[in-house]
Amino acid sequence: MSPNLETFGRRVNQIGSIAELLAMETEEARSESFRQLDRIVGEVLVRSLRGERIATIVQDHLNVNTVLIQGLSNEHRGFLTTTFGLEHQQSRGAWFLPESANLRVGMMSLPWAFREHDRFATGIALEERGKVLLNSSADAIFTWAILEPLFNALFLPFELRGNLSGTLTREEMLQRWDAIETLYQTLGFQVADELAVMRWSGGWNQLRTAEQLEAKQRLLKALARQAQPQMATCYRAFRVRELVNGYYKKAKRDGQVKRKQALTKGLAPSLTGFFGGDWLVFLTYLGEKPHPEEQIITALPETRPFVGGASRATEVAALQGIAAEEIERIAAAYWQQSSGQSPVEQRVATLERYWSAFDGIHARQAVGMQPLWGLVEDYRFLNFNETVQSPYQPQLYQALLPNDLLSEIERLWGTVMLVKFPDRIVSELFPHELMAETFGAALKFWHGCALTAWFLCEGPYSRTDMAGLAHYYRREIAALEACQTPIDPKIFDELMQAEAQLGPAEPIYNSQESSPIAAGGLSLTIRTSLGSRRTGFEKLRDIITRHRQTWSAQYLDRYFRARWESEITEAGRIYHLLLHERGGKSPTLKQFAKSSAVATNHWFGGDVSGLYGAIREKSPVQSQRLARMPADRVLFARAVYEGMPPHLPKLVSEEIRNQNYQLLRLKEELANLSLRYVQLEEALGRTPEPAELGLEKLQNYGQILGQDLNAVWNTYAGVIQKAKH
C-alpha cells in the first residue's frame, strides 16, 4: 500500500505506541465517542481487581445460559442495551455475530475466587463457563466482545501456572509471557517483580504449594493496588490499533477494502465492542471511504414463503378469472409435481393423517395392551443384539399405522439432501424419525404425556411423575408457546389430582425361584422385582386424550403453519444474509447447503430446488436422484449383521454373548453403518472408500478378528452387496 498518510487511520497504522494513538484521538476529536464505554470498562476492571464478583452465568427455565453483569448503574445498563443488544448491533450491519459463544465468565471474577477459595480459585473460576446464546442479552455480547478477552489476557499468568502448566512447549510459553508483558505495560501495570518467579525459568517449580499460592496472591494484590479506571482507555486503544492494523493489511493502495475481506474472526469482537458493530462508523474513524462494492444491510429483506398449490387453486382461479384446472397445472409445473399440491401441502396433509391415527391409537390404549413406546421413532439405531426384554417396541408403527400412510411417510420423508452433496437427493436412513422431527414439539409432548401415564400405572417405571411432567417437557411447552399454540396448564393439575387417586403400588416380579430347606420341610422363595404398577390408567388416559383433542381442534392448523413457515423463513433469512456477505451475488449451493438442510429435508424431500422456489429464488441446480437403498432398510441391515463373521448360533448362551459383547456390538454398529454406505453410494455415484465411510469401527473390528483393514473392507463390502440383492 502507498505510504500516503493523509488519513487518520493510515497515520495510526504507522505509529509505535498506544500513547501516540490516544494523543492523536484527542487532537483530532476521535475520543469522545468512546468516553462512556471506557468509563464502564474501567469501573468493571477496578471492581474485579479489588475482589468483587463481576458476572455470573444464569439459566432460564429451559436451562439456556445467559450472562448477567452485576453492579451496573441504570445509566450504564441502558448504554449497554442500546450499544450491545443484538437487534441494535444488526441494525448497524453486524450480521457477522455468531449465534453463540463459549464464555469463561468465572475468570472475570478471579480475585473474588481467590478471596473465597484460596488455592482452588483458578479451577473454580474456570468451572463457571458455558455456551451462551448471544441474542440472550446485551451483557452476553458485551462480555464476548470486550470483557472476556480483557480478563483472559489479564489473568493469563494464573492459567500458565495452573491449568495450562505442562501443556505448552517452551516456545509457546515464552510467546504467552511476552504477550502478558506487552499487555501489562500497555495498561500501565508495574508488576515485574511479582511476575518474576512466575515466568519461564523463574524458579516456579522450586516453590512449595503454599509458596506458589502466596506468589499468585502477591500479583493480585499488586494489580489491585495499581488498578485505575483509565486503564480501560489504554486497553481499548490497544484493541483498536489491532483492528486498524488488520484493516490496512488487507486494504488496497487507495485505502479501501470490503468489510468481509478485512474483518477476520479474531477482529470481529473489536468492531462489535468498540464501534457498535458499525463498519461505516469504523471507516469514519479511519477517515477512509467505503469500498464501492460494499453493501451494509441494516435490515434483511423479509422472506415471504411461497408454498401455494392446489389447495388454493379455486380461490386464485376465482380472483384471476382462470379455470381452476389451469391454476393446478401451473402449480404442478412450478413445483415439478404430478399433482398441483406443493411439497409443503403434501407433507402437511400427511402429518394431519398421521396425527389422526396417532390420536386414535392413544385414545384406545388400554390395560393389557403392549406399551406404545415405539409408535414414534425415537432412535436412529437398529438393535440386533438385544436379549433383555424391553418396554420399547422398535418400529411399532409398522404394525399400528395403515399401510397407505406408511407408504406416504416413506415417499415424503424417505429422501434427504446431505450438506456435502447438496445437488444429490439420497435415501434417508430413518424416514419415520425424520417425520417425527418435522412434526416437532407437539408430537414429542403429547406422545410423552401418554407414555408417562402408561408407565406410571403399568410399570415397570416412569421417567417422571405427573408433578414433574411440566418441567420434564419444559422445552416442548416453550416451543409450543412460541408457535402461539400453548398447552393449557390445567392439564397438569388434573393429572396430579388423578395420580393421587391411583391404586396402591403393586410390585412387578420378573422371576420366582423356590428352593427346599433341609430342616423343617420349609422352602426359600426368591423373587426379582422389576418395578411396580398401579390401577387407574384409564383416568389419566382420558384426561390426556381430552386435552390433546381440544388442543388439536384449536391449534393444529396454526401449529403446522408455524412449523413450515419458521423453518423456510429462517432458511430465507440466511440466504439473504449470505447474499449481503457476497456483495449482492447469490451464494453458491455449497455455501447455502448447511443453512438450507433442515427446511429442505423436512418439507421438500431433500430437493433443495423446492426450497429455492419457496423463498422465491432461482435454484442453481436440478437435484439428481440415484436410488440404491433397499426398500426394507431393517431387513437389509439385519442381513448385513448376520452376514458379518463370526456367525454365532442363534440360540447362544448368555455367557457366550457376554464374552463376545464387544465383537457383537461392533457387528451391530457396522450393520447400521451399512445404511450410510448405501447413502454415500447414492451421493457419490460409486461405492465409497473406507476413509469416506469412517475407519474407526472397521479398524476396531479388524483388530478383534486379527485381520487388516483391506480384508475387513472386502468382507464388509461383499456382505453389503449380497444383502442388497
N, C-alpha and C positions, 0 to 999 in steps of 0.2 A: 504494500500500500504506500502511496506517496506520503512523504513526511510533512505535507501541508497541515499546519496546526491551527487553522483559523477557528475551528470549533472547540467548544469546551471539552467535549468528550475526547477529541484527539490529543489535547494537551494533558488531560488526566491520564491517558494511556502511556504518556511518556514520563510521568513524574515518578519519584523514587520513594516517597513516604506518605503515610496517612496524614501527617500534619500538613503537608503541602496541599493535599486534597481538601481538607477541612478549611484551610485558608482560602483556597480558590472558591469553594462554595460560598463562603461568607462574602468575599469580594464581588462575586457575580450573582448574588441573590438566589442561590440554589439550595440553601439550607433550611429555609422557613418551612417548606412542605414536610420536612422530616421531624420537626420540633416535638410534636405531641407523641409520635411513635417512639422517638428517642427517650422521652421522659418516661413512658410506660415501661419500656425495656430496662431502662436504668433502675427504676424502682424495683422491678422484679429481680434484677441481678443482685442488688444490695440486700433485699429481703432474703433471697436464697442463701447468700453467703453468711448472713447473720443468723441462720438457723431456722427460718420459717418454712413451713410446708407450702409449696407454691401451687401444686396442681395434683389432681387425682384422676384416675380413670373411673368413671361411673358407668353402670349398666342400667338400661331401662328394663321394663318387664319382659322384653324379648331377648335379654342378655346381649343387646347390641351396645358396644362400647362407645363412649364419647369422652371428651376431656373437659374438665371444669377447672379453670384457673381461679384460685382463691384470693380474696383480699383486694379486688379491684373496686375502685370508686364507680359510681353511676356514670360519671363523665367518661372514664376510661372504658368501661364496658360498652357504652354507646359508640365510642370511636371504633372499638374492635368489631362491633356488629356491622357498621357501615363500611368498614375497610376490608374485613376478612370474611364476612358472610358469603357463602358460595354464590348466591344469586347476584350479589354486588360484584364479586370477582368476575363472574361470567358476563355481566353487563358491560364490563370493560374489555371483554375479549379473552378472558383467561379460561378458555375451554380445554387447556392442556393439563389442568389439575387432575391428579389421579383420583380414582374413586375412593381409595382407602390407603392407609399407610400404617406401618408398624411403628408405634411411638413408644419410646422409653421414657415415660413420664416420670418415673421414680427418680431418675438421675437429676432431674431439675431440683430436687429437694435433698441432695446428697448430704449437705451439712446437717440438716434436720435428722436424717437417718443415722449419722454418726453420733449425734447427741442422744438419740433414743436407743440405738442398738450396738454401739461401740464397734468391736472387731467384725461384726457381721453386716455392717452398714452397706457396703457396696453390693454384696449379694442380695440383700433385701431390697435395695433401691432398684436393682436390675430386674427383680421379680415383678415390679409394677410396670408392666408393659403390655401391649396388646394391639391387635388390629383395630383401627379406628376408622369409621366412615367419615370422610372429610366434610360431607354435607350435614353431619350431625350437629355441628356448632361452629361459630366463628372462632372459638377457643381452639378447636382442633386444627384449623388451618393456620392460625397464628403460631401454635406450637410447632407444627410441621415446618413452617417457613422460617421461623426465627429462633424460637426458644430452644427447641431440641438441638439444632446444630450448635447453638451457643454453648449450652451446658455439656453436650457431648464432648466438645473440644476443650472446654474449661476444666472438666473433671477427668480428662483422659489419663493423667498420671495415676489416678486411683485404679483405673482398669488395667493399665500396664503393670501395676504392682498388685493386681488382683486377678480377675477372671481371665485376663489375656496373658498372664505370666506363663512362659514356656510354650506359647502358641506361635510366636513370631520369630523370624530369623534375625540375626544381628543387624542386617541392613534395614529390615522393616522397623525394628525397634529404634534405630538411630534416626530414621526418617520421621517417625512419630515424635520423638523427643525434640527434633528440630522444629516441627510444626507447633509443638507446645511452647517452645521458647519464643517463636515468632508471635504467636497469639498473645502471650503474656506481656511481651514488650509492646505490642500494639495497643493493648488495653491500658498499659501503664503500671502493671504489677512488678514490683521489685522483690522477687522471691527466689533468687539464685541460690542463696544459702539453704533454704528449706528444700529446694529441689535436688540439691547436690547428691544426697545419699540415695535418692530415688532413681536417679538417672542410670543409664547403662554404665557398668563398671564403677558405680559409686559406692559399692560395698553393701548393697541391699541384702544380699543372701547371707551376709555375716551377722545380720541383726537377728535377735530373737523375736518371737511373735509380738511380745509386749513392746519391744523397741520399734518394730515396724508400725504398729498401731500409733505409737507416740509420734513417729515421723509424719504420718498422714495427718494427724491432728494438728501438728505444728504448721503444716502447709495450709490447712483450712483456716487456722487462726490468723495466719499472715494475710491470706486472701480477704478474710472478713475485715481485718483491721484497715486494709488499704482500699476497700471497695468504695467507689464513688459513682453516683448516677451518670455522670458524664462519660464514663467508660462505655456506655451503650452507644454513644455517638461515634466513638472510635471503632467499635465493633461494626456498626452499620457502614461506616466508611470503608472498612476492611472488606466487607462483603460486596459493597457497591463497586469497589475497584476491581474485584474479581469478575463481576458481571461486565464491566466496561472492557476489561482486557479480553474477555471471551468474545465480546461483540466485535472488536477490531481484528481479532484473529481471523474472523470469517468475512469481514467487510471487504468490498472491492475498493479500487482506488478512489472512487467518489464518496467513500464512507457509507455506502448503503449496503444493506443485506436484509433478507427476509427473516422474520422472527423465527420461523421453523428451522432455518439453517443455523442461526446463531445461538438459539436458546437450547442448550443441552439439558439433559435430565438433571445434571448436577446444579445447573444455574437457574432452573425454573423456580425453586424456592426463593431465590433472591429477588426475582421480578415480582413474585407474589407478595413477598414480605415488605419490600421497601418501595414498590411502585404500584401497589394495589392490583397487581396482575395486568396493568395497563401498558402495553407496548408503546403506544403513542406518547404517553407521559414519560417513559424512559427515553424515547428519542428526543423529546423536548429538552430533557435534562442534558443529553449529549449535545444538543444543537444540530442534530442530523435530520435529514428529510427521510420520510418513509420510502421504502423501495417502491418503484412504480407498479410492481405486481402485487404489493402487499394488500391483503384484504383483512380487515379487522371486523369480525362479526360480533356485534353486541347482543344479538338475539338470533337464534337459529330459526330458519323457516319452519312454520308449523306443518307437521306431517298429517295429512288427512287421508287415512287409509281408504282405499277403494277395494271393496270386496263384493260388490254387487253382481248379481247374475239373474237366474231365472226367478228367484223369489220376488223380484221387483219388476218383472217383465210387464205384467198387466198395468201396474201403476205408471211406469215410464211410457208404455205404449199409449195410454190414455192422454198423458201430458203432451207427447210429441205427435200424436195423430198417426202412429205407425202400428201395424199389426203386431200383436204380442209375439207371434211366431218369429217375426223378423228380429225383434229385440233378443229373443232367445238364441237365434243363430249368431247374432253379433256377439253376445256374451260368450257363447261356446267358442267362437273364433278367438276372442280376446284371451280367454283362459286356456285355450287349446285343450278343451274337454269335449267329450262326446255329447254331453248334455249342456244345458245352459247354466247349470249350477256352478258357482265359483268354488274353488278348492276349500275356502273357509266355510261356505254354506254347506258343503257336503259333510265336512267334519263336525260342524255344529249339529246338523241333523242326526248324525250317528251318535254323538255324545248324548243327545236327548233320548234316543232309543236305548242307549246303554243305561242311562240314569233310570229310565222307566223299569228296565229289567232288574237293575241293582236294587231299586226301592222295593219291588215286589218280592225279591228273594229274601231281603232282610225282614220285610213285614211278615213273611210266612215262617220264618225261622222259629223252631220250637224245640223244647227239651226232647232229647233222644236223637236229634239230627246231628250230623257231623258239624264241627265248627266251620265258620265261613272265612277263616283266616287262609287266604289263598284265592279268594274271589277277585281281589285286586292284586295285580302283580307287584310284589314289594321288592324283589331281589333280582339283580342281574347276574345270577349264577345258578347253574344247574347242578343239583346234588345227585351223584350216582353211588355214593359210598356211605350213605346214612343208614345205620342199623337201628338206632334208637327211635322208637315211635314218638312222633312229634304232633302237636295240635295243628301245626302248619301244613296245609294241603297244597303242594305245588300244582300250578295250572288247574286249580279247582274250577276256574271259569270255563274251561273246556267242557266240563260236564254240566254246568248250570246255565250257560248262556245259549240262546238259539243259534243254530248253525249259520243262518244267514247273517246274523250280527257278528259272529266270529269272523266270517269271511270279509265283512265290511271293515272290521278293525284291522285285519291283515292287509287289506288293499290300501287303506288310507294311512296306516302307520307302519307299514311293513318296509318302507324305504326311507332313507335319510341322505343327507349331504355330510360328508366328512370335511372338516376345516382344511385339511391338507390337500383334498381333491375336490374343490368346490364345483367343478364343472361336471362331476360324475354323480349319478344317483345310484346308491348302493343299498343293499339289504340291511334293514335294522335287525339287530340281534334279538331284541325283546320287544316286539310290537305292542304287547299289552302294557308293559311298563311305560313305554313312551306315550301311549294313550292316557294312562293314569297321570303321568306327568303333565300332559296337555290339559287334562281336566283340572288339575291343580288342587288348591287348598280345600275346596268344598268336598271333594271326594275323600281326601285324607281325613278330614274332620268327621264326616258322617259315618264313614266306614270304621274309624277308630272308636267313635262312641258306641256303635253297635257291638264291636268286638269286646270292648271293655265291659259292657253289660253281660255278654255271654260268659266271658272268663271269670268275672266276678261271681257269677252264680254257678256255672257249671265246672269251673276249675280247669286245670289244677291251680292256676294262679293268674293274677291280672297285673298289668304294668302300673296301674294306678287305681284308686277307688274313685267314687263319684265326687268326693270333696276335692280331689286333686285333678279332676278332669279338665277344668278350665285352664289351670296352669300348664298341664301336660300339653295341651293343644293351643297354647297361647299364640304361637306364631301363625297357625292356621286361622285362628279367630281374628288376629290383627290383619291378616291378608284379606279376609272377607270384609272386614270393616273398610279397608282401603278401596275395595271394589264397590262400596256402598251397598253391600248385601249382608248386613250384620246378622249374627246369631242372637236370637232372643235369650237374654241371660236367665229368664225364668226356667229354662230347661235344666239348669244346674241345680237350682233349688228343688225342683220337682224330683230330680233323680236322687238327690241326697235324702229327701224325705222317703222316697220309695226304698232306697237301700236300707234305711233304718228299720223297715218293715219286713225285710227278707228273713227267711228261716235261719235257724242256728247253723253254724258251720259243721259240716259232716266230713270226716276225713275220707280221702280217696286213696285206696291201697293198690299198690302195684302187684304184689305177690304175697302169698302166705305159705309158710313152711312150718310143719309140726314135727317135733322130734320127741320120742318117748324118753322118759327119765326112768332109770333103772329102779330106783326106790319109790315105792308108794303108788305105782301104776299111773303116775302123772305124765303129762306131755308138755313140752315147751313150744309155744307158737310164736313165730317171728313174722311180723308184717312190715312192709315198707310203705310209708306214706308219701304220696306224690304231691299232696296239696289238699284242698277242701272244696266242697260245693255247698250252695245254699239254695233253697227253693225260692221261687218268686221271679224267675227270669222274665215271664210274660209282662209283669208290671213295668219293668224297665224298658223292655222292647216296645211296648205300646206308647210310652211317653216319648221315646226317641222317634218312633215312626210318625207320631202326630206332629211333632215339631219339624221333622225332616220334610214332611209333605207340605206343611204350612210354609216353610222357608222356600221350598221348591216352587209352589204356586205363586209366591210373591216375588221371588228374586231370580229364578233360574235363567230366564232370558237375559236379564241385565247382567248376570254373572258371566255368562258365556261371551257377551259383547265386551265386557271389561277385560276378559282374558285375551281374546284375539286382538282387541284394539290396543291394549297396553303393550303387547309384545311386538306388534307390527309398528306401532308408533315409535317405540324405543329403537327398533332397527332403522327406521327412517331418520330419527334424530342423529344416530351415529353416522349414517350415510352423509347427512348434510354437514356434520362436523368434519368428516374426512374430506368432503368437497371443499370446505373452507380451508382446511390444512393444506390442500394441494393447489390453492390459489384459483379455485373455480373449476379445476379439472376433475372429472369424475374419478373416484377411487377405483383402482383395479379390483377385480373379483377377489384376488388373494388378500388384498388389504381389507376388504369388507367382509370376508368369509367368517371370521370369528364372531363378529357382531351380528351377523345375519343368521347364524346357525340355529338358534333357539326358535325364532319365528319360522324359518324355512322348514325345520323338521317337525314342528308342532302342527303347522297349518297348511303346508304345501308339499308334503311327502318327499322332502329333500330336493325339490325342484326350485332352485334359487330364482329362476326366471319368473316364477309365480310371485315371489316376494317383491321383485322389482316392479312387477305390474301393480301390486297392491300399494306401493309407495309412489306410484306414478312416475317411475323412471325406466329408461330403456335398458333392457338386460344386455350385458356384453356377451352372453353365451346362450347357446341352446344346450341344456344339460343332456348328457348321454347316459343310457342305462344298459349295462351288460349283466344280465341276471345269471347267477351261478349258484345261489343258495338253494339247497333242497327245501321242498315245501314243508316238511316236518323237521323243524330245527332240533327238537328234543330227540327224536328218533335218530337223526344224523349224529348228534353229539354223543349219544349213548353208544352208537356203533363204533365211534372213534375210541371211546373209553374201553369198550370190550375188546377192540382190536389191538390196543397197545399192550405189549408184554409188561410184566408176566401175566399169564392167563390163569388166575386163581379160580378154583372151583366155586360155583355159585353158593353152595352150602358150606361156606368156610366157617371155621370156628371163630369165636370172638377173640381167642388168644392169638390165632394166626393173623387176624385182621389187625390187632393191636401191634404185633411185631412188624407188620408191613404198612403201618399207618402212613408214614411219610411218603412211601412209594405210591400207595393208593391215592393219597391226596394230590400228588403231582400228576398222576394219571387223570384225575378229575379236573385239575386245572388245565391240563393240555387238551382235554375234551372240550372244555369251554373255550379255550383259545382257538380251537378249530373253526368256530364260528367267525372269529376275527380273521382267520386265514382266508376263508372264502370271501369275506367282505373286502379284504385287501385285493384279492384276486379280481373282484369286480372293479375296484378302483384303478388298479394298475393295468388291467388288460392282460395280465400274465400271472403265473404263480409267484408268490412273494419269496424273497430271500430270507434266510434265518434272521439276519440283522434287522430287516424291516418288520418282522413279527415280534422280535424280542428274544434275546439269547438266554436270559437268566433261567427260566423254567426248563428249557431244553438242556442246558448245561448241568443243572442240578439233577435232572432225570438221568442223564448220561453217566454222571458220577456214581449214582447208586447202582446202575446196571453195569458199570465198568466199561462203557462204550464212549467213543469220541463223538464230537458234535456231528460230523458228517454221517456217521452210522445212524445216530438218533434221528437226524433230519430226514434221511432217506426212508427210514421206517415210518416216521410220522407222516410225511407227505404221501407215502404209499397207502397208509391206512385211511387218510382223508379222502383220497381219490376213490378208493374202494367203497367207503361209506357213502360217498355222493351218488354212487351208481347202484 
